[in-house]
Structure formats: C-alpha cells, structure tokens
Amino acid sequence: MEESILFPPSGTFRVIFFYVGQGESTLLIIPDGVTHNYVLVDSNIDEENEGKEVKELLERIDKDNIVFINTHPHNDHIKGLKEIKSKIKEVWHSGHIPSKEHEDTYKELEKAMEKVGNSNIFYLRGSRDNNTLHTDHEEVSKVIRKIGDVDFQVFAPAEYVSNEIQGETPKQRDARIHEQCGVIKFTYKDKSILLTGDSDKVAWKDYIANYYKDKLKSDILSASHHGSHSFFREEGDENEDVYEDHMSLIDPDYLIISAPKREKSQHGHPHEDALEIYRKYVGGDNIFHLGKDEKSVVADIDTGGGLSIYMEGEGVTDDSSNIIGKYKRDSRPYNPYAY
C-alpha cells in the first residue's frame, strides 16, 4: 500500500479497512480543517497472518498522535500493539478484562495505557450524545472528546452491562466479552460508518437496537465478528430465534467483512447463514469481503458528502474506472469482493 494513502485531500474523511487475516484493524483519517488526525480501531499486527502492512504504514505517520480504540481485548483485535505503542497518544477501550487466553496481548494494551498516562485513557460507554466518553481520572464521569470534523457516537457497551460484568467470575466475564464490546458510529457530511467489533445478538437485541433505534442508520456497516452468525443468533438458536431487527435499523448500503478466505479461518468466517441475511439487506454486489482477494478496502467521504469505495492501490479520480462503489450506486464496475 502506497504511503500517499495516508494523506487524503483536505477535507476528506478516509477509512482504511485493512486486510489482516483472521482479525480486524481499521484506520480512520479524520479531517481537521486543512490537516488530518489518525484513529486506529483495533489492531492485528500479526506477520504470519497478513498484518505486517499495518505496522509499516503507521510508521510513516510523522507524528506520534494516533488515538487507539480497542473494541474488546481479544487477540485478533489487539495483537501487535507493542509494535506501534510509541505512536499512540490516547487509548479508548471497553474496560473488559479478558481471560488468560488473551493475557499476553492484554498486557500490550496495559503498557500502551501506562505510556499515555491516566489523563489520556477513556472508556467506551453507550450514550445518546455525540462525542461522549467516560473517564475515571477522579471519578467515572462523562466528557466530550471531539476529534476533528467527524462526529462519533458510542452505542455500546451499555454502562449497566459493564458494571454487571465487572463483578462476575472470570468464566462468566469471558462468556460476555462480546456483549461488552465497543460499537461506534462515525458521521461526516451526513454519511456514516458503523464499526461493530465482535458485538453479538444479545447486545443488539437487549440494548442497542431498543435504545438507539433512531440513531443506527449508516451508509457503511463493518460486519460484526468477521461475518459470524453470532450477530444474528446465539449458539443453539433455532431458525425462529434468528434476530434481524438491527439490520433494518442500520439499513446499510455497503458491508465490509474483515475475515480471511473461509478455508483459512479457524472459525469458518464468514458464516454462510450470516451472508444470506446480509445479502438480503445490502445485495451481493455491495458486500466487500477483504479476504476474498486479500486486499484492503478504502472508503472516502469528500467535502460534498460524496462516498466512494475502492480497492487499495486503485485510487480515485473523477473518471476512474477503479471506483468500486459510489453512493448513488450508478455505473459501478465489477466488484471482485462481492457475493
């Protein structure tokens, strides 16, 4: 990936959905007047699983001012943080304490937080207000934390869920990590991108969809849990227990799935039954499975609110045939990631 991708035109909000194998990592390049700020949501810098490029690209940012957001501390969302720790100035996280299986990578997060200091650590908690986080600098309290010209809204984890899980046993806590997972919507020029981490059916059905039903509409949805059916059903659910109300509320035009080819995924991601539901809501041509061609996907929202989606290395010009998608869905070429 060329270094120039880090520096979009002035006023453009660029989102890079990195291909990182079985994991997720998304870079937000947020306009701030004539300059840009950098926000990395999750990390899977794993050289054995295609994550090397993330490290190499972030090293080219000449300022040590990246905001790192961790939706939840599972290995495939936090691995390799030590490789970019020096670039991080703030940490936002769910507050979840993981099981021993993820202990080593969680220590990387703890070291990053130690590096930035307590005044630069923020907690993700659901809020009806934009640009709102929590801190415990003195006592847990809400703060407004604006980053450039893009607004964000945290939908999850719910504060009551975090409080409940904090008092549970490690086994109980581990079973609910996807319920205590960050879900964040970023909005610019009336276009929105919804990042869902590994959030599950329980979180959406019991809390998010009911409480934020009028706030969820998004143009681009990053598929939860690498295209897992856990977004729609719990293990053991029968067909009649499949939950889809959240898809109607989100009503996305495009879907990004961060997962390898199914045969390379130890979990069989993306699950076919989940894909069937996604196709129903966005259509096969508007699904972008990063692992299908093992490339990253870039989304740009320009100063006029135009939305373009394209493959890494393709770039966008006014007459570019490399554009995969335009917001009005007109005259799109073949999408190699589609289903």
C-alpha positions in Angstrom: 0.0 0.0 0.0 1.4 3.4 -1.0 2.3 5.9 1.6 0.2 8.5 -0.2 -3.0 6.8 1.0 -2.3 8.2 4.5 -2.7 11.8 3.2 -6.1 12.2 1.6 -7.2 15.6 0.1 -8.0 18.3 2.6 -11.5 17.9 4.0 -11.8 14.2 3.0 -12.7 11.6 5.7 -10.8 8.4 4.7 -11.4 5.0 6.3 -9.0 2.1 5.5 -10.3 -1.3 6.3 -7.1 -3.3 6.4 -6.9 -6.9 5.4 -5.2 -8.6 8.4 -6.3 -12.2 8.1 -8.3 -13.5 11.0 -8.7 -10.2 12.8 -9.7 -6.6 12.3 -7.9 -3.3 12.1 -9.4 0.0 10.7 -7.6 3.3 10.3 -9.7 6.5 10.3 -8.1 9.5 8.8 -10.2 12.3 10.1 -10.2 15.8 8.6 -9.5 18.7 11.0 -9.6 21.9 9.0 -6.7 21.6 6.4 -5.0 18.8 8.3 -6.0 15.3 9.5 -6.0 13.2 12.7 -5.4 9.5 12.9 -7.5 7.0 14.8 -6.8 3.2 14.7 -9.7 1.0 15.7 -8.4 -2.4 16.8 -5.1 -4.0 15.8 -4.0 -7.3 14.4 -0.3 -6.7 13.6 0.5 -10.4 13.1 3.1 -11.0 10.4 2.1 -14.6 10.0 -1.5 -13.5 9.2 -1.1 -10.6 6.8 -0.9 -7.9 9.5 2.6 -6.6 8.7 1.4 -3.9 6.4 -0.5 -2.1 9.2 2.8 -1.6 11.2 4.7 -0.4 8.1 2.1 2.1 7.1 1.6 3.6 10.6 5.4 4.0 10.9 5.2 6.5 8.0 3.0 8.9 10.1 5.5 11.5 11.2 3.5 12.5 14.3 3.1 10.4 17.4 -0.5 11.3 17.8 -2.6 8.2 17.0 -5.8 7.6 19.0 -6.1 3.9 19.6 -9.6 2.4 20.1 -10.0 -1.2 21.3 -13.5 -2.5 20.9 -12.6 -5.5 23.1 -9.3 -7.2 24.2 -9.3 -10.4 22.1 -6.1 -11.3 20.5 -7.2 -10.7 16.9 -8.3 -7.1 17.8 -5.3 -6.1 19.9 -2.3 -8.2 18.7 1.0 -6.3 17.9 0.1 -3.1 19.8 3.6 -3.1 21.2 4.9 -2.5 17.7 3.1 0.9 17.4 2.9 1.9 21.1 5.3 4.8 20.5 2.8 6.3 18.0 -0.2 6.3 20.4 -1.3 9.4 22.3 -4.7 8.2 23.6 -6.4 4.9 24.4 -10.2 4.3 24.3 -11.3 0.9 25.4 -14.3 -1.2 26.6 -12.9 -1.8 30.1 -13.2 -5.6 29.7 -10.6 -7.7 31.5 -10.1 -10.9 29.3 -9.4 -14.5 30.2 -5.9 -16.0 30.4 -6.0 -17.0 26.7 -5.7 -13.3 25.8 -3.5 -12.3 28.8 -0.3 -11.6 26.8 -1.9 -9.3 24.3 -3.9 -7.6 27.0 -0.6 -6.7 28.7 0.3 -4.9 25.5 -2.8 -2.7 26.0 -1.9 -2.1 29.6 1.6 -1.0 28.6 0.1 1.4 26.0 -2.1 2.8 28.7 0.8 3.2 31.0 2.7 5.0 28.3 -0.1 7.6 27.5 -1.0 8.2 31.2 -4.3 8.1 33.0 -5.4 11.5 31.7 -5.4 10.1 28.2 -7.4 6.9 28.9 -11.1 6.9 28.1 -13.8 4.3 28.4 -16.4 3.4 25.8 -19.9 3.6 27.2 -23.2 3.9 25.4 -24.5 7.4 25.2 -27.3 9.3 23.3 -24.9 12.3 23.0 -22.3 12.7 20.3 -18.5 12.7 21.1 -19.1 11.4 24.6 -16.7 9.2 26.6 -16.1 8.2 30.2 -13.1 8.7 32.4 -12.0 7.7 35.9 -9.4 10.5 36.2 -11.0 11.4 39.5 -14.4 9.6 39.4 -16.2 8.0 36.5 -17.7 10.9 34.5 -18.8 11.8 31.0 -16.5 14.0 28.9 -16.8 15.5 25.4 -13.9 14.3 23.3 -14.1 15.7 19.8 -11.7 14.6 17.1 -11.5 16.9 14.1 -14.6 17.5 11.9 -16.1 14.0 12.3 -18.7 13.2 15.0 -18.9 9.9 16.7 -21.5 8.2 18.9 -20.8 5.2 21.2 -23.7 2.7 21.3 -22.1 0.0 23.4 -21.1 -1.3 25.8 -24.0 -0.3 28.0 -22.9 1.1 31.3 -25.1 -1.4 33.3 -23.5 -4.3 31.3 -20.0 -3.1 32.2 -21.0 -2.8 35.8 -22.5 -6.2 35.9 -19.6 -7.9 34.2 -17.1 -6.2 36.5 -18.4 -8.2 39.5 -18.6 -11.6 37.8 -16.2 -14.5 37.8 -13.5 -14.8 35.1 -15.5 -17.5 33.3 -18.7 -15.5 33.4 -16.9 -12.4 32.3 -15.2 -14.2 29.4 -18.5 -15.5 28.1 -19.9 -11.9 27.9 -17.0 -10.2 26.3 -18.9 -9.7 23.0 -21.8 -8.2 25.0 -19.3 -5.7 26.5 -17.8 -4.7 23.1 -17.4 -1.3 21.6 -19.9 -0.2 18.9 -19.2 3.2 17.4 -20.7 5.2 14.6 -18.7 7.9 12.8 -20.5 10.6 10.8 -19.3 13.2 8.4 -21.3 15.3 5.9 -24.4 13.2 6.7 -22.7 9.9 5.8 -22.0 7.4 8.5 -19.8 4.4 9.1 -20.7 1.9 11.8 -17.9 -0.2 13.4 -19.3 -3.1 15.4 -16.3 -5.1 16.7 -17.5 -8.5 17.7 -20.8 -7.3 19.2 -23.3 -10.1 19.5 -27.1 -10.7 19.2 -27.6 -10.3 23.0 -26.0 -6.8 23.0 -28.1 -5.7 20.0 -31.4 -7.3 20.9 -31.3 -6.5 24.6 -29.9 -3.0 24.5 -28.5 -1.3 21.3 -31.5 -1.7 18.9 -34.1 -0.8 21.6 -32.3 2.2 23.0 -30.8 3.7 19.8 -33.2 2.6 17.1 -33.5 6.1 15.6 -29.7 6.6 15.6 -28.4 3.5 13.9 -28.9 4.3 10.2 -25.4 4.0 8.5 -24.1 4.0 4.9 -21.3 1.5 5.6 -21.5 -1.3 8.1 -18.4 -3.2 9.2 -19.8 -6.7 9.8 -19.6 -7.9 13.4 -17.3 -10.7 14.4 -15.8 -11.2 10.9 -19.1 -12.2 9.4 -20.1 -14.6 12.2 -23.7 -15.6 12.7 -23.3 -14.5 16.3 -24.6 -11.1 15.2 -27.9 -12.8 14.4 -28.2 -15.8 16.8 -26.7 -17.4 19.8 -25.2 -20.9 19.6 -28.0 -23.4 19.7 -30.6 -21.0 18.5 -33.2 -22.5 16.2 -34.1 -20.7 12.9 -37.1 -19.0 14.5 -34.7 -17.3 17.0 -32.7 -15.5 14.3 -32.6 -11.8 15.0 -32.6 -9.3 12.2 -34.3 -6.1 13.5 -30.9 -4.4 13.9 -30.2 -4.8 10.1 -33.5 -3.0 9.3 -32.5 -0.1 11.6 -28.9 0.2 10.3 -30.1 -0.1 6.7 -26.6 0.0 5.2 -25.7 0.5 1.6 -22.4 -1.3 1.9 -21.0 -4.1 4.1 -17.3 -4.7 4.9 -16.3 -8.2 6.2 -12.9 -8.4 7.8 -12.1 -12.1 7.6 -9.8 -14.4 5.6 -11.0 -16.8 3.0 -13.3 -19.2 4.7 -10.9 -22.1 4.4 -8.2 -20.1 6.1 -10.4 -19.1 9.1 -10.3 -21.4 12.1 -13.9 -20.3 12.8 -15.2 -20.7 9.3 -15.8 -17.0 8.9 -17.7 -15.6 7.2 -20.6 -17.9 8.0 -22.9 -18.7 5.1 -26.1 -18.2 7.1 -24.9 -14.8 8.1 -24.1 -14.0 4.5 -27.6 -15.0 3.4 -29.0 -12.4 5.8 -26.5 -9.7 4.7 -27.3 -10.3 1.1 -31.0 -9.7 1.8 -30.3 -6.3 3.2 -27.4 -4.9 1.1 -27.3 -7.2 -2.0 -24.3 -9.3 -3.0 -22.6 -6.6 -5.1 -22.3 -4.3 -2.1 -20.6 -6.8 0.2 -16.8 -6.5 0.4 -15.1 -9.5 1.9 -11.5 -8.4 2.4 -10.1 -12.0 2.4 -11.7 -12.8 -0.9 -8.9 -11.0 -2.8 -6.7 -10.5 0.3 -6.6 -6.7 -0.2 -7.7 -3.7 1.9 -10.6 -1.5 1.0 -10.8 2.3 1.3 -13.8 4.5 1.8 -13.7 8.2 1.2 -16.3 10.8 2.2 -15.5 14.1 0.5 -16.4 17.7 1.4 -19.6 17.5 -0.6 -20.7 14.3 1.1 -19.9 12.0 -1.8 -19.0 8.5 -0.8 -16.6 6.3 -2.8 -15.3 2.8 -2.1 -12.3 1.3 -3.8 -9.5 -1.3 -3.5 -6.1 -0.5 -2.2 -3.8 0.7 -5.0 -6.6 1.8 -7.2 -7.1 5.4 -6.2 -9.9 7.7 -7.2 -10.1 10.3 -10.0 -13.1 12.0 -11.4 -13.4 9.4 -14.2 -11.8 6.5 -12.5 -12.9 3.0 -13.6 -11.3 1.7 -10.4 -14.1 3.0 -8.2 -16.0 0.0 -6.9 -18.9 1.9 -5.4 -20.5 5.4 -5.5 -23.2 6.4 -3.1 -25.8 6.6 -5.8 -24.9 3.1 -6.9 -24.6 4.2 -10.6 -22.4 2.7 -13.2 -20.3 0.5 -10.9 -17.7 -1.9 -12.4 -17.5 -5.5 -11.3 -16.8 -5.9 -7.5 -14.3 -8.7 -7.0 -15.2 -8.9 -3.3 -18.9 -9.4 -3.9 -21.1 -12.3 -3.2 
